[in-house]
Amino acid sequence: MSLGDPIPAYLPHAISVSLPTWKDNVGYEEGEKRVVEKMRSGYPRFFIHLSIQKLANKIAKRFGTANEQSMLFPSAKVAEDCRTFLASQGASHPGRIAQCILEHPTEANANLITLHVVLFHSDDFAIAKSFWQHTGRGISSRLAEAALKRMGEDTTWSPPASATKAKHSSRYGAKKSSAAAEDLVDSSWIEERYGRNLPLSSADDAKRVLRRRIAGVLVQDRSSIDDPDVQQLLAADSSNQELADSVRVSGVTEDDVFLLPTGMTAIWTAHQATLAIRPPAKAICFGFPYTDTLKILQKWGTGCHFFGNGKDADIDDLETLLAAEKAANPGVPPASALFTEFPSNPLLRSANLKRLRELADKYDFPIVIDETIGNFANVEVLPYADIVVSSLTKIFSGAVNVMGGSLVINPVGRHYQALRAHLQATYEDLYFAEDVIYMESNSRSFVRRAHTTNVNTEAVCDLLRSETYAHIFKDVNYPKWETRENYDACRLRAPLIPEWPTGFGGLFSVTFHRHEAAHAFFDALPCAKGPSLGTNFTLVCPYTILAHYFELDWAAKYGVEANLVRVSIGLEPINELLGYFHTALKAAEDAIKTHEG
């Protein structure tokens, strides 16, 4: 794939973008014209989809002034939250809110499309964009496409020229290029051809299926709507005998699961919930998290205490802090909540959840755990959490064509009643129907795919960590070796499906002794290179460059080095994968020899 092409190249709603060289990634961060002008896609919270940009520009021209831009949201509440955020971050002008209602041109009974528009001065775009990025609460590209169609706009999508020449090994690949692929591609043709989707009218059924799948009462692995488990689930009510006891915490039901449009929306919602039910206090971020998690904790509420290493020794420091805060204010809990990832992204470090839970119980604050990287096919963290969040965009979907998030509350947690009451009162179901349909279809094979990536990733990591390549790599960060005891404490004792054992997940990262080796290794890898993870194909990025380019020294203090390469392993045959990495290893060795002269 060429620079700027969507990943996967054929999909109009692809959520990654090709940045094939180290130089391209640096160029993206620095806003180089040669990179930015070629971008046809990107991760949706960072790169606003072209359909959304087109729609926002049209609406800004209709409702705004010459100096205003717009951002589009799915509800009045989200738009108001954005306007409030603009003011809190020192916007130069107050934001304005408008509402745009689109009727179907020919079908009188069709649902209205309602867009909630925040208009702001162009000088404040960076602030508005940070709200979009941090919270993930903007409209989806499929909603934008539907709105453009209502306006009579042509939404036919043309794939990049390189897409017709690419080799395809995923479920979206084709052995022969077709006229449709070479010319114009309907926005749903490829996706629906290779995946049996429920009809759009079944979106509510699809949401129920997803909530049950996440709750752990549905663990069958199927790929077709013709299979009995899906048919029975669509026809079942909550008491249907076909549903099993949850494989998660006893008593978890679909009513404890909340679907959100993105994983970051789930984290933002969890933070808002804990702020609402607890007295004012700082949050705790334990371990080095994905960048926007920390930004949410810093920009909403009263700030956070950051324990960026996330090691057992840091729990001692945390306990000292909590005791001091409690002594200073005896009647107030010393924290609003503790947030941690299991394992963390990108260092794959697993916190000691047992010790953290003991502190949370002692000092009376909730724990929120992001299980995206471990995923619930491998680990069960809900017993230690009050809330578990996950980005469904990643391995749960795998297909890189839809966003989604989930939030699960622990029915036996001490804060359950307060959290449930708050969420029932404030939750808005803003997951766009068409996105739900794709997520349901993609996730039917989740457990099988998780197992395959477990096996593949362990084989690749064993290769890279061998003594043969110790002169190239400083560290191979992977739960098999990184804080293994903590990871194993939460690993499922029995797999969800017996023939697919649990493992260590599909993500790892590596650091290098020389930056020349890092660049050569990355550039030579013959696989997809771009943002995101948990994809059905192998996807690689220079993580620190993309996530922390303007704070490299700060990130390095916590072991997130500038030359870190993050790898998300896919479903390719193991021999093919090992071939990828042998190619990259040779390039790294050649770079070292050249440097040493």
N, C-alpha and C positions, 0 to 999 in steps of 0.2 A: 504494500500500500504506500501511496505517495504522501508527502507532507500535507496535512490538512484534510485528508480524506476521512469520512466517517468510519468508525469501527463498530460493527461490521459494515463493509463498504456498500452493500446493497440496501441498507435499511434507512428509511427516511427519519425514523425516530431513534437512531443509534445514539448511545449515550457515552461513547468514547470517540477519540480522534487520534489519528496517526501523527505521532511526533517521533520519527524513526531514528534520529541521531541525538547525541548529547547536545550538540550545538543548536538543534532545533528547539529543544526544551528550554535552553537558556534564552534563545531568541523569543520564544513565546512569553517568558516571564518579563523580558525587557521590552516587549511590545515592538519587536522588529517588524518592519513593513513586509519583508519577504515571507515572514511566517504568518502574521495576522491576516494578510490579504488572501491567504490560501485556506484559511479555516472555514470548513463547511459544516463542522459539527464540533462538539466538545461536551464535557461533563455538564449536565444541564444547570447545576447551581452556579457554575463558573462561567460558562459560555451560554448566553441566552439564545435558544434555538432560533434559527432564521425565520420560522413561521411566527414565533412570538414577537420577534423584532419587527417583522412586517406589520403585524396586527397592532402592536403598540404605536408604531409610527403613524398608522392610519388614524387611530383613535386620538393621538396627541394633536394631529392636524385638525381633527373635528372639534375637540373640546378644549384644547390648550391654546396658550399664547405663543408668540414667536420664540420665546426663551424657555419654553417648558418642554419636558419630556414626560413619558408616562411609563408606569409599570402596572401590570395587570394581575389581579388576584381573584380567587374564586368566591370570596364572601366579603360582606361589609366589615365584619370583625377583623379579618386579616388586613384589609386596606387601612382600617383605623389604627391597627397595631403598627403598620408601616409608617403612617403619618406621625404617630407618637414617637417612633424610633428616630425619624428624621429630626424632630424637635430636640430629643434627648441628646443627639450627637452633634448639635450645633449647626444645623442646616441654615443656610443664608436666608432662605425664604420659607414661610409656612407652606406645607403641602396642602393640596386641595384634593377632594374626592368627588368622583363622578360615577355614574352608573350607566352602563350600556346594555340594553336589552335587545336581543336579536331573535326575531321570529323566523320560522321556516317559511320560505317563499311560496310553497305550494301545499304543505300539509298543516291544516289548521290545528290538528290535535297534537302536533309534535311539541316536545318540551322546549321551553324557551331557553336560550343561552344567555345568562346574565354575567356580565363582566364588571368587576369593581375596580375602578381606575384611580390610581394615585398619580396626580399631576404635580410635578416639582420643578424647580428651576434647574436648568442644565448644569449649573455650578455644583449642584448637590447630587449629581448622578452617582458618585462613588459611595455616598452614604446609602442611597436607595439600593444600590447594587449589593452592598454588604448585608442589608436586610434580606434580600433575595438569596444570597449565598449562604448566610449563616442558618437561616430558618428553613429553607427549602419549601416555602409556602406559596410560591408563585404558581401561575397556571401551568398546566402541562402542554407540551407541544401538540398533543392530539386534540386538546380542547381548543388551542389556537387554530389548528387546521379546520376544525368543525366550524368555528366562528368565521373564518375567512370564506368558507364555502357559503355560509349564510349571507355573506356580503357580496357573493357572486364572483369571488376571486378564484383564479385557477390554482389549484393546489397539487397538480400533477408533479411528481418528483422525478428529477433526472439524476441518475447515479453518476459519480465521477468517472472519467474516461478510464482510469486505471482499474476500476472495478470489473470491467468486462474482460480484463486480461489476467486477473488474479487467480491464483489457485485456491480452491475452497475445500475445506475439510470439515466444516461445521454443518449443523443441520440446515443452514441456510445456503449451503453451497450447491452448485449445479455442475455436472460434468461438462455440459455444453452450454454456451451462452445462447440466450434466446433473443428474439427480436425485441421483446419487452424490456429485457435487461440492457440491451445495447442502445435502446432509444429512450423511451419513457416508461417509468415504472409506477403503477398505481400504488398509493401509499400503504395499502394493506396486502397487496397480492403475494409478495414473497412470504411475509410473516404467516399468513393464513394458509398458504399452500403447504408449508412444512409443519404446521401445528394445528391440531383440531381444536378450534376455539368454540366456546359456548356462544350462542347468539347474543347480540348486544342487549336484547330485552331481558337476558338472564343475569344482568350485573348484580342484582341483589342476591341471587343464588350463589354467584361466584364469590361474593364477599363472605357469605356464610360458610362456604367451603374453605376459604382461606383462613377464617378465624378458627374453624375446627382443626384444620391442618396445623396451625401454629399452636393451638392449645394442646395438641398431642392426643386428641381423641380420634384422629384419622391419620394413620401412619402407612396405609397401603401406598404402593408405588405403581402408578399407572400412567399411561401416556395418551389415553383416548377417552373421549366422553362416552364411548360405547361401553366402557368397562363398568361392571356392576357397582363398584364402590362410589363412583361419581353419580351414577343414576340414583342409587339408593340415598345418597347424601342430599341430592337435590329434592327428593321427595320426602325426606325425613324431617320430623320436628326434633326438638332437643332431647326428647325422651326415647327416641327410637333405639331399639335394642342393637342395631347395627353399629352404634357408636361404642367404642371401647372406653375403659377408664383412661384418664390422661396418663401419658408416660412422664409427665412433668410432676409438679407438686400435686399431691392428692387434693382433689376437689376443683382443679382448674377446669373451667368451661369456656366455651366461646364467648360468653358474656364478660369474661375477664380480659379479652383481647380487643384492642382498638387498632383499626387500620388507619394509616396516615399516608399522604402522598409521597413522602420521602423518608429516608432514615433520619435525616437531620430534623425533620419536623417531629419525629418521635422523641428525639432528645430534647428539642425545644419545649415540647408539650410536657415531658417529664419534669423538666426544670420549672416550668410554670406551675405545675401541680404541687411540687414540693415547696415552692415559695408560698403558695396559697394556704397550705395546711399547717405550716410551721411558723413560729415567731421569726421576725427578721434576724438573719444571721448570714454569714458568708457560707458559700458552698465549699466543698473539698473536691479537688480533682486529684485522683491518686493514679500515678503512672503517666507516661507521656502519651497523650491521646491524639486522635485525628484532629487536625487543626481547628475545625469549626466547633467542636465540642468545647474546647477551652475558650474560644471567643464568645460563645453563648453564655458560659458561666461568668465571664468577665464583664460582659456588656449589659446583662439583665440581672436585676437583683442588686446585692450589695458587694459583689465581687467574689473572689474565691481564694482559698489557700491551695497552692500548687505544690504537689509532691511528685516532681517529674520523673524521678528514677523508678518509683513504684516497687522497690525491693522490700524485703522483710525488715531490713534495718530502718527503712523510712516509716514503718508502722510504729516503731519506738518513738520517733520524732513526732508523729501524728498524735500519739497518746499524750506526750508531754504538752503539745499545743492544746489539746482538748481539755486537759486538766487545768491548764492556766486560764483558758477562756471560761471554764466553769467556775473557777475560784473567783474570777473577776466579776462574773454575773451569775450568781447561784440560781436564780429563778428562770434562766433562759437557756435553752439548748445551745451548745457551742457551735452548731453547724445546721444549715438548712437541709443539707443532704450530702452524701458522698457519691461521686461519679467515678466509675472505672470501666475499662475495657477488658475483655477476657477472650483471648490474649489481646495485647495492645498492638496498635498499628502505628509505626512499622517495626517495632522491636520484638514483637511476639513474646512479650513478657506477661506472665500470669501472676496476678496478685494473690496473696494469701487471704482468700475470702473468709475463711473461718475466723481468723483474727480480726478482720475488718467488721464482720458481723457482731462479734463480741463487743467491740467498741461502740458500734451503732446501738446495740441494745443498752449498753451501760449509759451512754450519753443521749439516747433518745433522738436519733435522727435516721431518716430513711437512706437506703442504699439503692442506687440505680446502676445496673450493669448492662453494658453494651456487649451482646454475645455475637455480633456479626462475624467476627473472625473465627471463633471456635465453632459456631453454629450448633443448633440443637440436635443435629444428627451425631455430634461428637461429645458434647458436654451438656451438663445440666447445672445451671447457676441459679435458677429461681429459688431454691431453698435458702440461699444466702442474700437474696434481694427482696426489696419491696416492689421494685419495678424492673423489668427486663425489656430493653429496647433492641431492635435489630433493623438493619438496612436490608429489606427484602430485595433491593436492587441487585444484590451481590449473588452469592451461590444459590440462594432460595429461588431466584429467577434464572440466572445464568446466561440468559439469551441476549443481554445487553441491548434490549429494546424497550424497556419500561422501568420506571422508578416506583419505589414503594417502601413503606416502613411499617413496623408494628410496635405496639406497646402492650405488655402483659403485666397485670398486677397480681401479686401473690395473695391468694385468698386466705392463707394462714399467717400472713404478715401482720405485725402489730399496727401498721398504719393503713391497713386495707380499707376499713370502713370510710375513713376520711378521704383517702385517695379516690375510692369508687364514687363517693358522693360528689366530689369536685369534678371528676371526669364526666359523670352523667349530666351534670349541670352545664358544663362548658364545651363538651366535645361536639365538633362539627364534622359530619361525614363529607369530606371534600375530595375523596378519592374518585377521580373521573371514571365514568362507567367503562369506557373503552380501555383505559389503562388496567382496570381491574380484570377485565376479560383476558388480557394478555398475561397478567401476573398469574392468574389461576391456571391457565394452560401451561405456562412455563414451569410452574412449581410442582406439577404432578410427579416429575421424576427426580425431585430434589434429593431424596435419600440415596438413590443409586448414584447420582452424579457426585454427591459429597464423598461417597466411598471411593469412587474412581479417582477423584482428585487427591484424596488421602494417600492412596497407594502410589500414584504418580509422583506426588510431591516428596514423599519419603525417599523414593528412589533417586530423584534428582539431588536432594540434599545430602544423601549418603555419598554421592559422587563428589560433590563440591567440598565436602568436609574431609575427604580422604587426605591422608598425609601427602599424597602426590601434589596437591594444590595448596599446601599450607603457605607457600611463598607468595601466593596471589591474594588469598583472603585473610583478613584479620579475624572476621567472625562470620559464621553462618547462623543467623538468628531464626530459630525454629523451635516450636514447643517440645520437640523430642529431647532437646538439650537445654533449652532456656527455661529456667524455673520449672523443671519437670515435675517436681513433687507437688507444686501448687496446681499445675495442670491436671495431673493424675487424680488429685483429690476431687475434681469435678467431672472427670471423664465418666461417661455412661458405663455402668457396670455391665449392661447387656445392650447390644445394638437394637435400634428400632426395628430393623428387619434382620433376622438371624444370619442370612447369607452375606450381609454387607457389614462387616465389623467396623467399629469406630477407629478413628486415627487422630492425627495431629493437625488436620486442616490442610487447606490448599495454598497457604500464603507463607512466604519466607522472605528474608532480606539478607543481603550480604554487604560487608564493607571490605575495603581493599587496603593493602599496604601502600600502593601508589595510585595517584589519581589517573595517571596515564593508562594503567591497567583497567581501572573502572570504566573510563570512556571507551576504550577499545572493546572491552567485554560487552558493554551495552550496545555499541554500534553494530557489532558483528552478529548479535543474536538474530537468527532468521525467523522471527515470530512477530506478532502484533506488538506494537509499542505505543502506549498511551495511558491516560488516567483510568481509574476504576480497578476493581478486583472481583474475584468470584465468578469469572467468566467461563463459559464452556470451552474456551480456547485459551492458550497461554498468553498472558498480557504482562508486559514489563514496563516499569518507569523508573527514572531517577528521582525517587520520592522526595527527597529533601529539596531538590531544585524546584519541583513543582509546588510543594506545600509550604516551604520556608525560605524561599530565595532571598527575601529581604530581611531575614533574621537568622542567617546561617550560623553566626557565632553563638547566638542564644541556643539554638537547637543542638549544636555540638556539645554544649555543656551537659546535656542529658544523653549523650551517646548517639544522637541522630546526626551522623556525619554528612558532610556535603557530598561525599562520593557514594553514599548508600544507594544501592539498587534494590528495588522491591519487585518480587516476582510472584505473580498469581498463576498457578499451574492449572492447565485445562484437561480436557478429555482425550488428547491425542494419544496414540499408542506409545508405550514407554520407550521403545527403541527410537522412535522419531524424536521424542523429547530429549533423550540423552544425546542424540545427534546434534540437536540445537546447541546444547551446552558444550559439547566437545568443540564445536566450531568457535564458540565464544571464548572458551578456555585457550585455544590456540592463539587467537587474536590477542588475548591478554598477555600470554607468554611472550609473543613477538614484541609487544609494546614494551615489556620489561627489558628484554634483550636490547632493543633499540635505545632505550633510555640509559642503560648501563654501558652502552657503547662498545 
